[in-house]
Amino acid sequence: MVNKILVPIDGSKAADNALDYAVGLAKKYGDELLILNVVRTASSTAFHGVSIKDQLEAELTEQSKQMIGKRINKVEKMGVKAEALIRHGIPDKEIVKAAKERKDVELVVMGAYGKNFLERQILGSKTEGVLRKMPELNIPVLIVPESCRDICRVNSK
């Protein structure tokens, strides 16, 4: 069985850098990537009595598919197999659930900072949430900063 590296992405530079690291690791060890994006579940929002929750979630899901599709094309051109996974809910909880449910996940590689300003004030709310919940799974988590050395340089030392 080929092991998977779970890579949660959110469109941020940090997440893309983490994806590059995961590609380097997958190439070196023959693993495959499981690229995850979590669509935040919208609270019920009404405008003139009409709920826009379903429409909003459908649009966000479509954006998620496009974002993951671009990353999978890039990764596969680099010679690494990748699978897409889209979940709905709270990002850190869904990342942990995905790692727990998938018995083939051997490592989680994620960016240190999220997309928005508040998430940048600490390690990153998604990252911190995952780190707090992962010990029960016995799966290592590699945190990749937004600006970090190229994985090839790290491997060569």
C-alpha positions in Angstrom: 0.0 0.0 0.0 1.3 3.4 -0.9 1.2 5.9 1.9 -0.3 9.3 1.6 0.9 12.8 2.7 -2.1 14.9 3.7 -1.7 18.5 2.5 -4.4 20.9 3.6 -4.5 24.0 1.3 -6.3 27.3 1.5 -4.9 29.3 -1.4 -2.3 31.0 0.8 1.4 31.3 -0.1 2.2 29.3 3.1 -0.1 26.4 2.0 1.5 26.4 -1.5 5.0 26.3 0.0 3.9 23.4 2.2 2.6 21.6 -1.0 6.0 22.1 -2.6 7.6 20.5 0.4 5.2 17.6 0.3 5.9 17.1 -3.4 9.7 16.9 -2.6 9.0 14.3 0.1 6.6 12.3 -2.0 9.2 12.1 -4.8 11.9 11.0 -2.4 9.9 8.3 -0.6 7.4 7.3 -3.4 4.4 8.5 -1.5 1.2 10.1 -3.0 -0.5 13.3 -1.9 -3.9 13.8 -0.6 -4.7 17.5 -1.2 -7.4 18.7 1.1 -9.4 21.9 1.1 -12.1 22.6 3.7 -15.0 24.8 2.7 -16.2 26.6 5.8 -19.8 25.8 6.5 -21.8 29.0 6.2 -24.2 30.0 8.9 -27.7 30.5 7.7 -27.9 33.9 6.1 -31.1 35.4 4.8 -31.6 38.4 2.5 -35.2 39.5 2.1 -36.4 36.2 3.4 -34.4 34.1 0.9 -31.6 31.9 2.2 -28.3 32.3 0.4 -26.5 29.6 2.4 -26.9 26.8 -0.2 -25.8 29.2 -3.1 -22.8 30.4 -1.1 -21.7 26.9 -0.2 -22.1 25.8 -3.9 -20.0 28.7 -5.1 -17.3 28.1 -2.4 -17.2 24.4 -3.3 -16.8 25.2 -7.0 -13.9 27.5 -6.1 -12.4 24.8 -4.0 -12.6 22.3 -6.9 -10.8 24.7 -9.2 -8.1 25.5 -6.6 -7.4 21.9 -5.9 -7.6 21.0 -9.6 -4.8 23.5 -10.4 -2.6 22.1 -7.6 -3.2 18.5 -8.7 -2.3 19.4 -12.3 1.0 21.0 -11.1 1.9 18.1 -8.8 1.2 15.5 -11.4 3.3 17.3 -14.0 6.1 17.0 -11.4 5.7 13.2 -11.4 3.7 12.8 -8.2 0.3 11.2 -7.9 -2.3 13.2 -6.1 -5.9 12.8 -5.0 -8.4 15.7 -4.2 -10.4 15.8 -1.1 -13.0 18.5 -0.3 -14.7 18.6 3.0 -17.2 21.0 4.6 -17.0 22.3 8.1 -14.4 23.8 10.5 -10.9 23.5 8.9 -8.8 22.2 11.8 -11.5 19.7 12.8 -11.9 18.4 9.2 -8.1 18.1 8.7 -7.9 15.9 11.8 -10.9 13.9 10.8 -9.5 13.3 7.3 -6.2 12.1 8.8 -8.0 9.8 11.2 -10.4 8.3 8.7 -7.8 7.7 6.0 -5.6 4.8 7.3 -3.1 5.5 4.6 -2.1 9.0 5.8 1.4 8.8 7.3 2.2 12.6 7.5 0.4 15.9 7.5 2.3 18.8 5.8 0.8 22.2 6.2 1.6 25.9 6.0 2.3 27.9 9.2 0.1 30.9 8.3 -3.4 31.1 7.0 -4.9 33.4 4.5 -6.3 36.1 6.7 -4.8 38.7 9.0 -6.1 37.3 12.3 -4.7 33.9 11.5 -1.3 35.4 10.9 -1.2 36.9 14.4 -0.5 33.4 15.9 0.9 30.3 14.4 -2.4 30.1 12.4 -5.7 29.0 13.8 -6.0 26.0 11.6 -2.4 24.9 12.2 -2.7 25.4 15.9 -6.0 23.5 16.0 -4.5 20.6 14.1 -1.4 20.5 16.4 -3.6 20.4 19.5 -5.6 17.4 18.1 -3.0 15.3 16.3 -1.2 13.6 19.2 -4.1 11.2 19.7 -3.6 10.0 16.1 0.1 9.4 16.3 0.7 11.1 12.9 3.5 13.6 12.6 2.8 17.1 11.4 5.3 19.1 9.4 4.7 22.9 9.6 6.3 24.8 6.7 6.7 28.6 7.1 5.5 30.9 4.4 9.1 31.7 3.4 11.3 28.7 3.8 14.3 27.0 2.2 13.6 25.0 -0.9 13.1 21.3 0.0 15.9 20.3 -2.5 18.4 22.4 -0.4 17.2 20.8 2.8 17.5 17.3 1.3 21.0 17.9 0.1 22.5 18.7 3.5 
